[in-house]
């Protein structure tokens, strides 16, 4: 049951793109087509699962003083493996994604899950977290890419085998340009936040507050909690004194 919750949390509650707003560089760059989005999502999922599992297995062996460099070496190893496999068996997709496959090494989602979860939990739980985060990332990329490709080119193609043409006769080229990526992502974020607010109120709860992306809410730095305590307002009794 715990692992199912971890899996569900990675897909929905802590979705890397729509909830944590991480990994936006590949999100904006590769979502010009659904093919690229699925390819990037599957590559990132493989690296997430493999690196999470290995980091968790070695969490009691890696010295705390050098844990970040060790995590980067582990992640880079799996990124190199998936990059070579894609060049060998999916050359067209590898060429289309280009530099963004090697850049998975510095993707904050991968390193963040290794540091925040895999280094503190067992192997099976870490694998579940990697699958959940990877599937959530893939679904988010696919949603953004589907909207951009339909609006921008009027069709939807998946590796040339499944093609739906003529969906949008009045295609808007802006959607597949860099500016269109920002606009599409912003509109989807607004829609998802609105749906979350409506769902919370439907169940009698208050609307969820927006996530504050500052140091007080960071899970990577142990100084996060002290920072939050330091910036918190003083109690009324102390202020009177």
N, C-alpha and C positions, 0 to 999 in steps of 0.2 A: 504493500500500500504506500509506503514511504517513497519507493522508487517511482511509482505512478504519479505521485504528487510532484516529485522533482521533474519528471518528464513533462507533465502538464504545465508546470511553472515556467520552464524554459520556452515553451511554445507560446503561451498566452500571457501569464502574469508578469514574467520578466523577459518579454520578447526583446531581443537585442536592438531592433530598429524602432519599433513603434512604442516601446515602453522605456527602454534604457537609452535610446537614441545613440547607439554605438554603431561603428562600422559604416558610417555614412559615405565615406570615400568610394568604396566599391559599389555601394547602393546607387549612388548617382552616376557612376561611370559605366557600369556593365548592364544596367537595366534598359538599354535601348531595344533589347529583344528578349523574348522569353527563353530562347535557347541559351543565351549568355547567362541569364539569371539562374537557370537550373544548373548549368555547369559550375558556376561560381559557388552556388549553394551546396552542391554535392561535394565539391573539393573542400570547402570550409568545414562541412560536417565530418568528413573523414579525418581532417587534421584535429578538429575538436575532440572527437571520440578517442583517437589514438593518443594524442598528447595528454588528455585528461587521465586516461588509464595509466600511462607511464609515470606521469608526475605523482599520481596517487600512490602507485606502487613504490616509488622511490622517495616518498615524502619524509621518511625517517632516516634516510641516508644522505640526502642533499644538505650540506651545511647551510644554515640560515644566512650566513654572510654573503653567499654567492648564489642564492636560490634563483634570483631573476636571470642572471646569465645562463644558469643551467636550464631554466625553462625555455629560454630563447633557443638554445642549442637543440633541445628536444623538439620544439615546434619547427625549427628550420629543417631538421632531418625529415620529418614527415611531409613538409611542404615540398622539399626537393623530390621526395619519392612520388608524390602525386603529380608534380610538374612533369617529371620524366615519363610517367605512365600516360599522361594526357598527350604528350608529344608523340609517344609511340602509337597509341591506339585511337586518339581523337585529335589528329593534327589540326583540323579546321577549327575546332573549338579552342584548342590551345593558342592558335594564332589569333583568333578573335579576342580572347581574353587578355592576351599579351602579358604585360608587366604585372597585371593585377593578381595573377597566380603567385609569383614569388613574393608579392607584397602581403600575402596572408601572414607571413612571418611577423609583421609588425601590426597586424590587425588587433585592435584593443579588445575585441570580443574573445579571441583565443587566449591571449595572455591574462585577461581579466578572469576568465573562468578557471584557468590553471592556478592563479594566485588566490582567488576568493573562495573557490570550492574544492578543486582537486587536491590542493595541498593540505586540506583539513578533513577530508572524508575518505571513505573506503573506495576500493577500485570499482565495485559494481555501482555504487551511488554516483561516482564520478563519470562512469560510462553513461548512465541514465541522464545526467546533467548535460553531457556532451551531445547526446542524441537530441534532447529537448531543445537546447540552444541552437543546434545545427538545423533541425527541422523548422524551428521558428524563424531563423535567419533565411532559410530557403523559401518558406512560404511568403515572407515579407518581400524578398527580392522578386518573387514571381508575381505578387500582386502589383507592385510598382511597375514591373516590366510589361505585364498584360495591359494595364491602362495606357502606358506610354506607347506601346506598339500598335494597339488598336486605334488610338486617337491620332498617332503620328503617321502611320502608314496604311491604316485601313484594313490590316490583315493580321493574322496570328499564325506563326509557323513554329513547329517544334522539330528540329533536326530534319526538315524536309519531308518527313513522313506524314505528319499530321498538319494539314494546312487549312485554314479557314480564311477565305478571301471575301472581299466586298462587305466586311462588317460595317465599315464607316466610309461611305463614299466621299464625304467631305473631310478628308484627312488634313490634319493640322501639323505641318512640319515642325513647329515649335516644340511639340511634345517630345521629339527624339533628340532635340538639341539640349546642351547643358542647362540652359534656363528652364526648359521644360521639366527636367529632372527635379529641380528645386520646387517648382510650382506643384508638380504631381505629388511629391513627398509631403509638402506642406498641407495640401488639401486632404490627403489620406490621413495624416496625423490629426488634423482637426476633426475629421469625420469619426475616427476611432475614439478620440477623447469624448466627443459628443455622445457616441453610443454608450461608452462606459458610464458617463454621467446619467444618461437616461436609465440605464439598467440599474444603477445604484439607487436612484430615486424610486424606481418601480418596486424595489424590494424594501423600501422604507428607510434606506440609509442616506446619509448626507453625500453630496457629490464629492468624489475623490479629489483631493488637492493635487495640483500639478507637481511633478517631481522636480525638486530644486537641484540643478546640476552644479553644485559647488562642493567645496572641500568637506563640508560637514556631513555630506551624504556619501562620501567615497568609501568603498569597501577595501580598496587596495592599500591605503595608508593607515597605520595604527594611530596616527595623530588625528584621525577624523573625529573620534569621540571627544577627546580633550578640546578640540577646536570648537565643537558644538557646545560643550559645556562652558567654554570661555566666552562665547558670543551670546549665550542665553541671558535674558534679563534677570536682574537680581530679584529675590523675593521681596514682597512689599514690606515685611518687617525689617529687613536689612536696609532698604532704601530710606525708611523712616529714621533709622539710627544715623 
